[in-house]
Amino acid sequence: MERKSIPRRNDLVEAWLRQSDVDMEAAVVLSQMKGDTLAGVCCYHAQQAAEKALKALLAGASRNLEKTHDLIRLLDLCEDIDPRLRALFNDAALLTPFATQSRYPDMGPQPNADQARDALDAAMKIRAAVKILL
């Protein structure tokens, strides 16, 4: 399938990508800690890295940026740019709950180290796909 619009890098896109890089670096560092203590924080930063990458893509395509942490919603918007991004649906679904789950004690069980590794992998996939398009 052909892309419907061609994203362009600009200052706003670069700013979103830098923020994504910072969150990804934090997630990687936190993922190297032993045990489950910081797994939730790792998952949060992985989610944020993916979210900011998707927002960079939307900004590059001159789309309105929704104030949402829902990666499935952002991915839906990004599919208009490149329908192949639909392949990342499971990764977006895995990451979306970590925007709140690991930050608030009443949002469910805290993630463990295995979930943190999965979150890191999902964020890396989303970021890689976005960077290819930008």
Order of alpha helices (4+ residues) and beta strands (2+ residues): alpha-alpha-alpha-alpha-alpha
